[in-house]
Amino acid sequence: MGEHWAQPQNLPFGPIYGVIKEKLVFVEIMVSQADFAAGKSWTEALKPLTGHAVDHVDLEFLPKGHEGYEVPHYDIHAYFVSHQEHLGNCPAPKPVPKGMPRIKE
């Protein structure tokens, strides 16, 4: 998903800016499952960026979190490019070496 840039004081929640080949491709925020379930709003979290129109938004639930934010949460990516274009920039999954256990989600 390219390089991730953010102001240190905004980590881990964002906004986090995704850059691929020196082009701004997305802005991301992270929302905890608990905050989402509690009905909190994030109306100020994603602000318009001059010269960038949102093409689509991906919302992904991570039940175990990930490095940097290890609690159940949603990653919300607002993409400025088509779904096809940003998927074309993600590396293909590497095959799991023989004998290596698979990580279960």
MOPAC internal coordinates of N, CA, C and O (Angstrom, degrees):
PM7 1SCF
backbone

  N    0.0000 0     0.00 0     0.00 0    0    0    0
  C    1.4402 1     0.00 0     0.00 0    1    0    0
  C    1.5145 1   111.42 1     0.00 0    2    1    0
  O    1.2310 1   119.73 1  -162.67 1    3    2    1
  N    1.2781 1   118.13 1    17.33 1    3    2    1
  C    1.4531 1   120.42 1   174.99 1    5    3    2
  C    1.5129 1   113.85 1    79.58 1    6    5    3
  O    1.2310 1   121.55 1    14.50 1    7    6    5
  N    1.3204 1   114.63 1  -165.50 1    7    6    5
  C    1.4609 1   121.05 1   179.83 1    9    7    6
  C    1.5223 1   109.37 1   -81.68 1   10    9    7
  O    1.2310 1   120.87 1   -33.67 1   11   10    9
  N    1.3303 1   115.95 1   146.33 1   11   10    9
  C    1.4621 1   122.03 1   176.74 1   13   11   10
  C    1.5235 1   108.25 1  -115.05 1   14   13   11
  O    1.2310 1   120.38 1   -51.75 1   15   14   13
  N    1.3336 1   116.87 1   128.25 1   15   14   13
  C    1.4542 1   122.59 1  -178.83 1   17   15   14
  C    1.5252 1   109.15 1  -125.38 1   18   17   15
  O    1.2310 1   121.08 1   -38.98 1   19   18   17
  N    1.3347 1   115.54 1   141.02 1   19   18   17
  C    1.4646 1   120.18 1   178.18 1   21   19   18
  C    1.5169 1   109.72 1  -159.18 1   22   21   19
  O    1.2310 1   121.00 1   -19.31 1   23   22   21
  N    1.3098 1   115.70 1   160.69 1   23   22   21
  C    1.4528 1   121.02 1   169.88 1   25   23   22
  C    1.5285 1   106.64 1   -76.05 1   26   25   23
  O    1.2310 1   119.13 1   -48.90 1   27   26   25
  N    1.3314 1   119.26 1   131.10 1   27   26   25
  C    1.4696 1   120.87 1  -177.42 1   29   27   26
  C    1.5286 1   113.31 1   -51.00 1   30   29   27
  O    1.2310 1   119.72 1   142.71 1   31   30   29
  N    1.3242 1   118.15 1   -37.29 1   31   30   29
  C    1.4590 1   120.11 1  -178.53 1   33   31   30
  C    1.5306 1   112.44 1   -69.36 1   34   33   31
  O    1.2310 1   119.71 1   165.78 1   35   34   33
  N    1.3345 1   118.15 1   -14.22 1   35   34   33
  C    1.4624 1   121.64 1   179.59 1   37   35   34
  C    1.5257 1   113.45 1   -93.57 1   38   37   35
  O    1.2310 1   120.16 1   175.73 1   39   38   37
  N    1.3187 1   117.30 1    -4.27 1   39   38   37
  C    1.4623 1   120.07 1  -178.03 1   41   39   38
  C    1.5189 1   110.71 1   -82.96 1   42   41   39
  O    1.2310 1   118.66 1   -33.00 1   43   42   41
  N    1.3205 1   120.17 1   147.00 1   43   42   41
  C    1.4585 1   125.87 1     1.42 1   45   43   42
  C    1.5269 1   113.72 1   -90.48 1   46   45   43
  O    1.2310 1   119.66 1   176.82 1   47   46   45
  N    1.3286 1   118.25 1    -3.18 1   47   46   45
  C    1.4622 1   120.72 1  -167.28 1   49   47   46
  C    1.5221 1   115.05 1   -76.87 1   50   49   47
  O    1.2310 1   120.03 1   153.29 1   51   50   49
  N    1.3171 1   117.55 1   -26.71 1   51   50   49
  C    1.4460 1   120.82 1   178.60 1   53   51   50
  C    1.5095 1   112.05 1   102.26 1   54   53   51
  O    1.2310 1   120.78 1    -2.52 1   55   54   53
  N    1.3053 1   116.11 1   177.48 1   55   54   53
  C    1.4559 1   125.06 1    16.79 1   57   55   54
  C    1.5307 1   113.02 1   -75.56 1   58   57   55
  O    1.2310 1   122.23 1   -34.94 1   59   58   57
  N    1.3272 1   113.34 1   145.06 1   59   58   57
  C    1.4587 1   123.21 1   176.22 1   61   59   58
  C    1.5292 1   105.63 1  -118.70 1   62   61   59
  O    1.2310 1   120.79 1   -46.93 1   63   62   61
  N    1.3149 1   116.10 1   133.07 1   63   62   61
  C    1.4640 1   121.11 1  -176.12 1   65   63   62
  C    1.5194 1   109.79 1  -104.47 1   66   65   63
  O    1.2310 1   120.63 1   -51.56 1   67   66   65
  N    1.3459 1   116.40 1   128.44 1   67   66   65
  C    1.4536 1   122.12 1  -179.55 1   69   67   66
  C    1.5137 1   111.19 1  -100.89 1   70   69   67
  O    1.2310 1   121.17 1   -52.75 1   71   70   69
  N    1.3245 1   115.36 1   127.25 1   71   70   69
  C    1.4593 1   122.14 1  -177.43 1   73   71   70
  C    1.5269 1   108.92 1  -122.80 1   74   73   71
  O    1.2310 1   120.76 1   -49.05 1   75   74   73
  N    1.3206 1   116.14 1   130.95 1   75   74   73
  C    1.4632 1   122.10 1   175.75 1   77   75   74
  C    1.5216 1   107.22 1  -128.18 1   78   77   75
  O    1.2310 1   120.79 1   -54.45 1   79   78   77
  N    1.3218 1   116.09 1   125.55 1   79   78   77
  C    1.4701 1   121.84 1  -179.90 1   81   79   78
  C    1.5316 1   110.75 1    52.20 1   82   81   79
  O    1.2310 1   120.86 1  -133.77 1   83   82   81
  N    1.3189 1   115.96 1    46.23 1   83   82   81
  C    1.4685 1   123.92 1   177.16 1   85   83   82
  C    1.5276 1   113.46 1    64.97 1   86   85   83
  O    1.2310 1   119.81 1  -160.71 1   87   86   85
  N    1.3223 1   117.96 1    19.29 1   87   86   85
  C    1.4611 1   122.44 1   180.00 1   89   87   86
  C    1.5274 1   108.88 1  -120.14 1   90   89   87
  O    1.2310 1   120.30 1   -49.31 1   91   90   89
  N    1.3378 1   117.03 1   130.69 1   91   90   89
  C    1.4566 1   121.06 1   175.57 1   93   91   90
  C    1.5208 1   108.46 1   -68.75 1   94   93   91
  O    1.2310 1   120.72 1   -59.96 1   95   94   93
  N    1.3305 1   116.23 1   120.04 1   95   94   93
  C    1.4561 1   121.66 1  -173.81 1   97   95   94
  C    1.5311 1   111.94 1  -110.08 1   98   97   95
  O    1.2310 1   120.00 1   146.09 1   99   98   97
  N    1.3299 1   117.61 1   -33.91 1   99   98   97
  C    1.4632 1   119.76 1  -178.66 1  101   99   98
  C    1.5167 1   110.98 1  -154.83 1  102  101   99
  O    1.2310 1   121.78 1   -14.53 1  103  102  101
  N    1.3211 1   114.19 1   165.47 1  103  102  101
  C    1.4565 1   122.48 1   167.64 1  105  103  102
  C    1.5310 1   105.47 1  -126.65 1  106  105  103
  O    1.2310 1   120.76 1   -39.17 1  107  106  105
  N    1.3246 1   116.15 1   140.83 1  107  106  105
  C    1.4649 1   122.02 1  -172.78 1  109  107  106
  C    1.5205 1   110.59 1  -128.46 1  110  109  107
  O    1.2310 1   121.33 1   -35.71 1  111  110  109
  N    1.3341 1   115.06 1   144.29 1  111  110  109
  C    1.4583 1   121.15 1   166.91 1  113  111  110
  C    1.5227 1   107.49 1  -130.75 1  114  113  111
  O    1.2310 1   120.94 1   -20.53 1  115  114  113
  N    1.3230 1   115.81 1   159.47 1  115  114  113
  C    1.4588 1   121.96 1   177.07 1  117  115  114
  C    1.5195 1   108.56 1  -121.46 1  118  117  115
  O    1.2310 1   121.02 1   -46.79 1  119  118  117
  N    1.3304 1   115.65 1   133.21 1  119  118  117
  C    1.4546 1   122.26 1  -176.69 1  121  119  118
  C    1.5218 1   108.22 1  -126.40 1  122  121  119
  O    1.2310 1   120.18 1   -55.71 1  123  122  121
  N    1.3348 1   117.25 1   124.29 1  123  122  121
  C    1.4638 1   119.31 1  -179.20 1  125  123  122
  C    1.5269 1   110.23 1   -66.78 1  126  125  123
  O    1.2310 1   121.39 1   -30.28 1  127  126  125
  N    1.3224 1   114.95 1   149.72 1  127  126  125
  C    1.4561 1   120.57 1   177.85 1  129  127  126
  C    1.5300 1   109.52 1   -60.05 1  130  129  127
  O    1.2310 1   120.45 1   140.40 1  131  130  129
  N    1.3213 1   116.74 1   -39.60 1  131  130  129
  C    1.4656 1   120.94 1  -179.20 1  133  131  130
  C    1.5291 1   111.07 1   -62.97 1  134  133  131
  O    1.2310 1   120.20 1   135.30 1  135  134  133
  N    1.3340 1   117.23 1   -44.70 1  135  134  133
  C    1.4668 1   120.28 1   179.27 1  137  135  134
  C    1.5264 1   111.32 1   -65.95 1  138  137  135
  O    1.2310 1   120.55 1   140.68 1  139  138  137
  N    1.3278 1   116.55 1   -39.32 1  139  138  137
  C    1.4593 1   120.78 1   179.06 1  141  139  138
  C    1.5264 1   109.79 1   -63.42 1  142  141  139
  O    1.2310 1   120.76 1   133.34 1  143  142  141
  N    1.3474 1   116.15 1   -46.66 1  143  142  141
  C    1.4632 1   121.30 1  -179.67 1  145  143  142
  C    1.5281 1   111.66 1   -64.64 1  146  145  143
  O    1.2310 1   120.42 1   149.76 1  147  146  145
  N    1.3346 1   116.81 1   -30.24 1  147  146  145
  C    1.4632 1   121.10 1   179.87 1  149  147  146
  C    1.5279 1   112.38 1   -77.11 1  150  149  147
  O    1.2310 1   120.29 1   174.84 1  151  150  149
  N    1.3278 1   117.04 1    -5.16 1  151  150  149
  C    1.4541 1   120.67 1   176.45 1  153  151  150
  C    1.5155 1   115.04 1    84.21 1  154  153  151
  O    1.2310 1   120.06 1  -161.05 1  155  154  153
  N    1.3283 1   117.48 1    18.95 1  155  154  153
  C    1.4625 1   119.92 1   178.41 1  157  155  154
  C    1.5269 1   110.18 1   -67.76 1  158  157  155
  O    1.2310 1   121.00 1   -24.23 1  159  158  157
  N    1.3262 1   115.69 1   155.77 1  159  158  157
  C    1.4641 1   122.00 1   179.45 1  161  159  158
  C    1.5197 1   110.08 1  -115.47 1  162  161  159
  O    1.2310 1   121.05 1   -25.71 1  163  162  161
  N    1.3214 1   115.59 1   154.29 1  163  162  161
  C    1.4638 1   122.31 1   179.97 1  165  163  162
  C    1.5180 1   109.76 1  -128.50 1  166  165  163
  O    1.2310 1   120.34 1  -130.47 1  167  166  165
  N    1.3083 1   116.96 1    49.53 1  167  166  165
  C    1.4619 1   121.35 1  -175.58 1  169  167  166
  C    1.5219 1   113.01 1   -67.08 1  170  169  167
  O    1.2310 1   119.76 1   158.21 1  171  170  169
  N    1.3098 1   118.07 1   -21.79 1  171  170  169
  C    1.4630 1   121.57 1  -179.08 1  173  171  170
  C    1.5260 1   112.64 1  -102.09 1  174  173  171
  O    1.2310 1   119.92 1   178.95 1  175  174  173
  N    1.3230 1   117.75 1    -1.05 1  175  174  173
  C    1.4664 1   120.86 1  -173.08 1  177  175  174
  C    1.5257 1   113.00 1   -74.52 1  178  177  175
  O    1.2310 1   119.88 1   139.54 1  179  178  177
  N    1.3046 1   117.84 1   -40.46 1  179  178  177
  C    1.4630 1   121.93 1  -179.38 1  181  179  178
  C    1.5161 1   108.65 1  -114.77 1  182  181  179
  O    1.2310 1   120.88 1   -68.70 1  183  182  181
  N    1.3013 1   115.92 1   111.30 1  183  182  181
  C    1.4642 1   120.87 1  -179.19 1  185  183  182
  C    1.5272 1   109.33 1  -107.79 1  186  185  183
  O    1.2310 1   120.16 1   -29.96 1  187  186  185
  N    1.3399 1   117.31 1   150.04 1  187  186  185
  C    1.4634 1   119.69 1   177.94 1  189  187  186
  C    1.5309 1   111.38 1   -58.46 1  190  189  187
  O    1.2310 1   121.08 1   -35.30 1  191  190  189
  N    1.3121 1   115.54 1   144.70 1  191  190  189
  C    1.4608 1   122.01 1   176.79 1  193  191  190
  C    1.5246 1   108.26 1  -114.12 1  194  193  191
  O    1.2310 1   120.48 1   -53.46 1  195  194  193
  N    1.3035 1   116.68 1   126.54 1  195  194  193
  C    1.4610 1   121.40 1  -179.38 1  197  195  194
  C    1.5276 1   110.22 1   -54.16 1  198  197  195
  O    1.2310 1   120.92 1   -51.17 1  199  198  197
  N    1.3281 1   115.85 1   128.83 1  199  198  197
  C    1.4591 1   121.00 1   177.10 1  201  199  198
  C    1.5163 1   114.87 1    83.99 1  202  201  199
  O    1.2310 1   119.77 1  -175.27 1  203  202  201
  N    1.3403 1   118.04 1     4.73 1  203  202  201
  C    1.4624 1   121.42 1  -178.99 1  205  203  202
  C    1.5239 1   110.00 1  -130.24 1  206  205  203
  O    1.2310 1   120.86 1   -58.25 1  207  206  205
  N    1.3276 1   115.95 1   121.75 1  207  206  205
  C    1.4604 1   121.53 1   176.03 1  209  207  206
  C    1.5217 1   108.48 1  -106.94 1  210  209  207
  O    1.2310 1   120.38 1   -44.61 1  211  210  209
  N    1.3174 1   116.87 1   135.39 1  211  210  209
  C    1.4658 1   120.88 1   179.15 1  213  211  210
  C    1.5232 1   108.49 1   -70.95 1  214  213  211
  O    1.2310 1   120.94 1   -53.89 1  215  214  213
  N    1.3277 1   115.80 1   126.11 1  215  214  213
  C    1.4631 1   122.75 1   176.64 1  217  215  214
  C    1.5275 1   110.06 1   -85.95 1  218  217  215
  O    1.2310 1   120.62 1   135.29 1  219  218  217
  N    1.3314 1   116.42 1   -44.71 1  219  218  217
  C    1.4631 1   121.29 1   179.63 1  221  219  218
  C    1.5222 1   109.30 1  -162.90 1  222  221  219
  O    1.2310 1   121.01 1   -13.47 1  223  222  221
  N    1.3294 1   115.67 1   166.53 1  223  222  221
  C    1.4617 1   122.35 1   179.33 1  225  223  222
  C    1.5180 1   108.24 1  -124.90 1  226  225  223
  O    1.2310 1   120.80 1   -48.15 1  227  226  225
  N    1.3357 1   116.08 1   131.85 1  227  226  225
  C    1.4626 1   122.02 1   173.55 1  229  227  226
  C    1.5192 1   107.83 1  -107.06 1  230  229  227
  O    1.2310 1   120.75 1   -46.15 1  231  230  229
  N    1.3174 1   116.18 1   133.85 1  231  230  229
  C    1.4528 1   122.92 1   178.21 1  233  231  230
  C    1.5191 1   106.94 1  -121.00 1  234  233  231
  O    1.2310 1   120.38 1   -61.10 1  235  234  233
  N    1.3264 1   116.88 1   118.90 1  235  234  233
  C    1.4644 1   121.10 1  -176.74 1  237  235  234
  C    1.5199 1   109.48 1  -124.50 1  238  237  235
  O    1.2310 1   120.53 1   -52.02 1  239  238  237
  N    1.3443 1   116.59 1   127.98 1  239  238  237
  C    1.4580 1   121.49 1   176.38 1  241  239  238
  C    1.5223 1   109.28 1   -91.40 1  242  241  239
  O    1.2310 1   120.81 1   -50.20 1  243  242  241
  N    1.3176 1   116.07 1   129.80 1  243  242  241
  C    1.4654 1   122.66 1   178.81 1  245  243  242
  C    1.5274 1   107.82 1  -116.91 1  246  245  243
  O    1.2310 1   120.01 1   -83.55 1  247  246  245
  N    1.3409 1   117.59 1    96.45 1  247  246  245
  C    1.4656 1   120.71 1  -173.10 1  249  247  246
  C    1.5251 1   114.56 1   -62.37 1  250  249  247
  O    1.2310 1   120.23 1   157.27 1  251  250  249
  N    1.3279 1   117.16 1   -22.73 1  251  250  249
  C    1.4694 1   120.46 1   179.32 1  253  251  250
  C    1.5239 1   111.72 1  -113.14 1  254  253  251
  O    1.2310 1   120.48 1  -173.88 1  255  254  253
  N    1.3277 1   116.69 1     6.12 1  255  254  253
  C    1.4522 1   119.94 1  -176.72 1  257  255  254
  C    1.5146 1   110.93 1    69.67 1  258  257  255
  O    1.2310 1   120.75 1    21.64 1  259  258  257
  N    1.3349 1   116.18 1  -158.36 1  259  258  257
  C    1.4587 1   121.99 1   177.41 1  261  259  258
  C    1.5121 1   108.10 1  -158.26 1  262  261  259
  O    1.2310 1   120.43 1    -5.85 1  263  262  261
  N    1.3069 1   116.77 1   174.15 1  263  262  261
  C    1.4560 1   121.12 1  -179.81 1  265  263  262
  C    1.5300 1   109.83 1   -52.61 1  266  265  263
  O    1.2310 1   121.00 1   -50.11 1  267  266  265
  N    1.3014 1   115.69 1   129.89 1  267  266  265
  C    1.4535 1   121.11 1  -179.59 1  269  267  266
  C    1.5192 1   113.86 1    98.65 1  270  269  267
  O    1.2310 1   120.59 1   155.97 1  271  270  269
  N    1.3312 1   116.47 1   -24.03 1  271  270  269
  C    1.4672 1   121.39 1   177.35 1  273  271  270
  C    1.5232 1   107.05 1  -156.26 1  274  273  271
  O    1.2310 1   121.18 1   -95.10 1  275  274  273
  N    1.3160 1   115.34 1    84.90 1  275  274  273
  C    1.4607 1   122.74 1  -168.23 1  277  275  274
  C    1.5223 1   114.27 1   -89.93 1  278  277  275
  O    1.2310 1   119.30 1  -148.98 1  279  278  277
  N    1.3102 1   118.94 1    31.02 1  279  278  277
  C    1.4627 1   122.05 1   176.40 1  281  279  278
  C    1.5270 1   108.40 1  -116.62 1  282  281  279
  O    1.2310 1   120.02 1   -22.43 1  283  282  281
  N    1.3402 1   117.57 1   157.57 1  283  282  281
  C    1.4638 1   118.90 1   176.76 1  285  283  282
  C    1.5313 1   109.71 1   -57.63 1  286  285  283
  O    1.2310 1   121.00 1   -52.89 1  287  286  285
  N    1.3295 1   115.69 1   127.11 1  287  286  285
  C    1.4638 1   119.00 1  -178.03 1  289  287  286
  C    1.5212 1   111.43 1  -158.48 1  290  289  287
  O    1.2310 1   122.05 1    -8.44 1  291  290  289
  N    1.3279 1   113.67 1   171.56 1  291  290  289
  C    1.4578 1   121.94 1   176.22 1  293  291  290
  C    1.5204 1   108.80 1  -107.36 1  294  293  291
  O    1.2310 1   120.36 1   -48.53 1  295  294  293
  N    1.3180 1   116.91 1   131.47 1  295  294  293
  C    1.4622 1   122.49 1   168.74 1  297  295  294
  C    1.5270 1   105.85 1   -95.11 1  298  297  295
  O    1.2310 1   120.79 1   -55.31 1  299  298  297
  N    1.3113 1   116.10 1   124.69 1  299  298  297
  C    1.4627 1   121.43 1  -179.31 1  301  299  298
  C    1.5222 1   107.67 1  -117.04 1  302  301  299
  O    1.2310 1   120.99 1   -64.89 1  303  302  301
  N    1.3321 1   115.71 1   115.11 1  303  302  301
  C    1.4606 1   122.18 1  -179.67 1  305  303  302
  C    1.5261 1   109.05 1  -110.89 1  306  305  303
  O    1.2310 1   120.30 1   -57.31 1  307  306  305
  N    1.3187 1   117.03 1   122.69 1  307  306  305
  C    1.4647 1   122.40 1   171.99 1  309  307  306
  C    1.5271 1   106.45 1   -99.90 1  310  309  307
  O    1.2310 1   120.69 1   -69.52 1  311  310  309
  N    1.3340 1   116.28 1   110.48 1  311  310  309
  C    1.4645 1   122.05 1  -174.98 1  313  311  310
  C    1.5214 1   111.67 1   -93.91 1  314  313  311
  O    1.2310 1   121.39 1   -38.54 1  315  314  313
  N    1.3317 1   114.94 1   141.46 1  315  314  313
  C    1.4604 1   122.37 1   177.29 1  317  315  314
  C    1.5243 1   111.43 1   -99.27 1  318  317  315
  O    1.2310 1   120.43 1  -176.15 1  319  318  317
  N    1.3188 1   116.79 1     3.85 1  319  318  317
  C    1.4676 1   123.10 1   178.34 1  321  319  318
  C    1.5254 1   107.80 1  -128.64 1  322  321  319
  O    1.2310 1   120.54 1   -13.45 1  323  322  321
  N    1.3261 1   116.57 1   166.55 1  323  322  321
  C    1.4610 1   120.30 1  -179.57 1  325  323  322
  C    1.5241 1   110.96 1   -65.59 1  326  325  323
  O    1.2310 1   121.65 1   -21.21 1  327  326  325
  N    1.3313 1   114.46 1   158.79 1  327  326  325
  C    1.4634 1   120.20 1   177.27 1  329  327  326
  C    1.5303 1   109.69 1   -58.27 1  330  329  327
  O    1.2310 1   120.64 1   136.36 1  331  330  329
  N    1.3129 1   116.38 1   -43.64 1  331  330  329
  C    1.4635 1   121.16 1  -179.83 1  333  331  330
  C    1.5282 1   110.98 1   -60.32 1  334  333  331
  O    1.2310 1   120.21 1   138.17 1  335  334  333
  N    1.3254 1   117.21 1   -41.83 1  335  334  333
  C    1.4598 1   120.38 1  -178.41 1  337  335  334
  C    1.5240 1   111.70 1   -66.54 1  338  337  335
  O    1.2310 1   119.68 1   134.62 1  339  338  337
  N    1.3251 1   118.21 1   -45.38 1  339  338  337
  C    1.4656 1   117.61 1  -178.16 1  341  339  338
  C    1.5178 1   111.60 1   -72.10 1  342  341  339
  O    1.2310 1   119.28 1   147.94 1  343  342  341
  N    1.3290 1   118.97 1   -32.06 1  343  342  341
  C    1.4673 1   119.62 1   176.02 1  345  343  342
  C    1.5205 1   110.78 1   -67.36 1  346  345  343
  O    1.2310 1   119.94 1   149.58 1  347  346  345
  N    1.3224 1   117.72 1   -30.42 1  347  346  345
  C    1.4565 1   121.59 1   177.79 1  349  347  346
  C    1.5164 1   113.30 1   -68.44 1  350  349  347
  O    1.2310 1   120.11 1   163.55 1  351  350  349
  N    1.3290 1   117.39 1   -16.45 1  351  350  349
  C    1.4605 1   121.40 1   178.64 1  353  351  350
  C    1.5210 1   113.38 1   -95.50 1  354  353  351
  O    1.2310 1   120.42 1   173.19 1  355  354  353
  N    1.3280 1   116.80 1    -6.81 1  355  354  353
  C    1.4634 1   120.04 1   178.97 1  357  355  354
  C    1.5200 1   108.69 1   -87.58 1  358  357  355
  O    1.2310 1   120.07 1   -45.43 1  359  358  357
  N    1.3260 1   117.47 1   134.57 1  359  358  357
  C    1.4585 1   118.62 1   179.33 1  361  359  358
  C    1.5224 1   110.94 1   -65.38 1  362  361  359
  O    1.2310 1   121.23 1   -33.48 1  363  362  361
  N    1.3290 1   115.25 1   146.52 1  363  362  361
  C    1.4598 1   120.00 1   176.19 1  365  363  362
  C    1.5228 1   108.99 1   -66.69 1  366  365  363
  O    1.2310 1   120.30 1   -34.97 1  367  366  365
  N    1.3378 1   117.03 1   145.03 1  367  366  365
  C    1.4590 1   118.47 1   178.54 1  369  367  366
  C    1.5223 1   110.80 1   -60.26 1  370  369  367
  O    1.2310 1   121.05 1   -40.43 1  371  370  369
  N    1.3196 1   115.60 1   139.57 1  371  370  369
  C    1.4576 1   120.03 1   178.64 1  373  371  370
  C    1.5213 1   108.94 1   -83.57 1  374  373  371
  O    1.2310 1   120.12 1   -35.82 1  375  374  373
  N    1.3321 1   117.38 1   144.18 1  375  374  373
  C    1.4611 1   118.92 1   178.46 1  377  375  374
  C    1.5260 1   110.23 1   -64.56 1  378  377  375
  O    1.2310 1   121.35 1   -34.78 1  379  378  377
  N    1.3198 1   115.02 1   145.22 1  379  378  377
  C    1.4643 1   120.36 1   178.16 1  381  379  378
  C    1.5235 1   108.02 1   -76.21 1  382  381  379
  O    1.2310 1   119.93 1   -52.52 1  383  382  381
  N    1.3495 1   117.75 1   127.48 1  383  382  381
  C    1.4643 1   119.64 1   179.06 1  385  383  382
  C    1.5264 1   111.42 1   -59.43 1  386  385  383
  O    1.2310 1   121.21 1   -33.37 1  387  386  385
  N    1.3146 1   115.29 1   146.63 1  387  386  385
  C    1.4575 1   121.17 1  -179.55 1  389  387  386
  C    1.5233 1   109.63 1   -56.47 1  390  389  387
  O    1.2310 1   120.81 1   -47.74 1  391  390  389
  N    1.3235 1   116.06 1   132.26 1  391  390  389
  C    1.4538 1   121.49 1   179.25 1  393  391  390
  C    1.5244 1   114.44 1    88.31 1  394  393  391
  O    1.2310 1   120.28 1   169.94 1  395  394  393
  N    1.3286 1   117.07 1   -10.06 1  395  394  393
  C    1.4711 1   121.22 1  -179.68 1  397  395  394
  C    1.5237 1   108.46 1   -84.47 1  398  397  395
  O    1.2310 1   119.88 1   -52.31 1  399  398  397
  N    1.3389 1   117.82 1   127.69 1  399  398  397
  C    1.4684 1   118.71 1   179.56 1  401  399  398
  C    1.5252 1   110.98 1   -69.06 1  402  401  399
  O    1.2310 1   121.05 1   -33.03 1  403  402  401
  N    1.3032 1   115.59 1   146.97 1  403  402  401
  C    1.4650 1   121.01 1   177.13 1  405  403  402
  C    1.5250 1   109.09 1   -84.57 1  406  405  403
  O    1.2310 1   120.81 1   -35.62 1  407  406  405
  N    1.3163 1   116.05 1   144.38 1  407  406  405
  C    1.4582 1   121.19 1   176.25 1  409  407  406
  C    1.5175 1   107.44 1   -85.20 1  410  409  407
  O    1.2310 1   120.63 1   -53.17 1  411  410  409
  N    1.3228 1   116.41 1   126.83 1  411  410  409
  C    1.4601 1   120.53 1   179.65 1  413  411  410
  C    1.5087 1   109.31 1   -95.23 1  414  413  411
  O    1.2310 1   120.92 1   -40.81 1  415  414  413
  N    1.3126 1   115.85 1   139.19 1  415  414  413
  C    1.4726 1   121.47 1   178.12 1  417  415  414
  C    1.4963 1   109.17 1   -83.13 1  418  417  415
  O    1.2310 1   120.10 1   180.00 1  419  418  417

